Amino acid sequence: MLLRAACFLSALIFSQLSFSQAFFQGFDLVVTNPAAAVAALNKYQESPTGEANDSNTFLYRYLANGSREATHLVVVVYPSANVMEETLALNGSSPDWLQFAEEMSAVAEIENEIIGQFIATGGDPANVTSPARAGVIYEMTVSDPVTYLNAFNELSAANPDVKTVSYLSALLANGENPSTHNAVSWFNSPSELLMNQPQTYNGWGTFLEKISDVRTIESTAMVQMVTSWVSD
């Protein structure tokens, strides 16, 4: 199920924007024609409605997604709750959005939707600049958010030399998925991701001790960016 954003979190290009207080929507999609889906997204983004809103849209493909059917993930990031509300209202009355929805529904089916908020960043966003970046998404149920947030920040601070950036998000609406949070760690390529497993990080054992009683991982997934549309 979805975002799983960062992770998503994932700014994205994740490295270019500030996620402080930003909100996002995530859409898990079963796509039958990826090229047509990209074309529909391009067409909407270049329309008067797409150019008028201040959201940023990111398209990923799943490299691993367990038993779930979704092949792609779309994340729409809003710099504030007000911008999110304005964008949804704009789309609701727009023929551009209606045409986009019709074109996308012909080549993709929504498996799941979420709404979340970015709450913390670990590492330097400048570490990850590749347009083909790869990320691992951890969906979690967290019973003590403050304890987990402190441990997340401490682990990040203990590993300044790891060329990654991680985003911690609270999931505000997530369907039947019990997850309350997700964490997304981004690298410049799938190979960098695979060669930098968190078990090798400084302080990993201490991190696990602090969060073992307050966090349950519900699922993991791996994604790679296909393209993005970032507003001016």
N, C-alpha and C positions, 0 to 999 in steps of 0.2 A: 504494500500500500504506500500511498504517497508520503512522500518525503518525510519524505524521508528527507529538507532542506533543508539547511544550510543550509539541509543542508544544505544545505544545504547549501543545510545549508547549506556561498557561495556563493554597489559594486562589483559582483561578478560583472564588467568582466569581473569577477569577485574582487580582484585586486584593485579596482579603480574607485569603488564607491564606499562610503561609510554606511555601515549597517546599524549604527546606533539608533534604537527605537524604531527601526524599519519593520514593516509588516509584509507578509507574503501570502500568496495563494499558490498551491501546488496541485498539479493535475497529472495523475498516472494515466497514460494512454496506451491502448492497444492499437498500434498503427499498422495498416495494411499497405500503405503507399507512402514511405517516408519523403520522397521527393515532392509529392503533391502536398503533404502536410507543411513542409518548409515553404513551398510556394504560397500556400494560403496565409501562413504567418507573415511572410514578406509583403504580400498584398495588403493585409490589414495594417501592418506597421507603416506602410507608405501612404495609407489613405488619410484623409483629413482628420478622421477620428484618432487614428493611431499616432499621428504627429501632434495632436492636441493634448494628449495625456502625458503625465510625468512618470509613468511606471517604466520599469526595465524588465525585459522578458528574456529568459534563458531556456534553451532547448538542449536536453541531454538524451543520450541513448543508454539503456541499461546494458552493462557488460555481464552482470550477474544479478539475478532478482529472485532467487529461490524458486518456489513453485508458482509464483504469481505470473500472470499473463502479460502485464504491462511491458511494452518494449521501449517506451520513451517517457520522459518526465519533462513537463513544462513548469517553470517557476516564474511567477510574476511578482516583482519586488516593488513595494511602494515606500517612499521615504517617510510617510506618516500615515496615521489613520485617516486624516482629512483627505489626503491625496487618494487613498484607496476608495473612500466614499465618493469623491468627485469622479473618479475614473469609472466606477461601476455605474453611476448615474449617467455618465456620458455614453457608455456602451449601451445602456438600456434603451436609449432613444435614438440609436444610430443605425442607419441602413448599412453602413460599413461593417458594423459588428454582426448584424443579421446575416449578411452575405458570407462573412468569415465563418460563422457558426455552421451555416449550411455546407460550405466547402469542406470544413474540417470533419463534420459528421459523416461525410461520404467516404473518408479515408481513415478515420480514427474513432475509437470508442473510449469513453472515459470509464476507467476502472475504479478510481477513487479520487476524492478531492480533500484538500486540507486548507486551513488558515492557521498561520503561526506568526510569531514575533521573534526576531533576533535579539538575544539578550547578552551575548558575550562573544568576543573574538580572541583567539589564541594564536600567537605567532604574528609574523609580519605579512600583511597582504601583498607586499611587493615581492615576496618569495615565489608567488605563483602568478605568472603572466601569460602562459601558453594558451592559445585559443583552443587547444585540444586537451585541456587539463582533465585530470581524472580525480574522482572523489569516492570515498567510502562513507556510507550513511549508516549511522547507528540509531535505530528507533528504540526508545527506552521508556520505561515507567519509572519515574523518580518520586520517591515518597518524601524526601527532604531536599527541596531545590536549593536552599542556601548552602547546605553541606556539599552538594554536588558541584555547585558553581564555584565554591572556594577551591575544591580539589581540582577542578578543570583549570582554573587560573594558575594554581601552583604548578601543575604539570607543564603547562605551556611555558611558564617562566623558567622552568628547570631545563628547557631544551631550546635555547635560542639559536642553536646551530642547525637544527633540522629545517630543511627548506620546505616548509609546509605552512598552511594557514588553516585554522579550524574555526568553525562557527557553532555556537550552542544556541538552540532555539526552543522556545516554549510553544507547544502545539495547542491552539485554542479551540479548534474544531477538527475532528479527525475521524468522523464516522464511527464505525464499530471497532476500530483499532484502539486498544487500551493505552497506547503510548501517550505520555504527557510531554516528552521532550525528544529532540533529536540532536545529534552532533554530527557534523560533516567535516572530514579532513580532506583538504585538497592538495594535489601535487601536480607538477607540470606534465606528467605522462603516466600511463598505467604502470610502466616499469619502475618509475620512481616510487609510486605508491606501494608496489609489491615489495620493494627493497627496503622500505622504511616502516616496518610493522611496529605498532606502539609498544610491544613487549620489549623492544630494544631501547626505549626512551629512558633517560635519567629519571629516577623517582617513580617508575611504573609500579613497583611493588607497594610503595607508600600510597600511591593513588588508589590502588585496588583495596588496600586496607581501609581507607577512609570512606569509600563509596560502596563497598560490598553489601552493606545492609540497607542501603537506600536506593539502589539502582538495579533494575532488571532489564536486560537487553531483550527486546521483543523480536527484532529482526535486523539483518544487515543487508546492504546492497552496494554494488559498485556501478558508478556511472561515468560517462565521458561526455564532455561538451561537444555539441554539434555546431551551434551558432548562438548568437545573442543579438539583442536589439536594445541599445542603451540610449536613453533620451539625453538631449543636450542639456 
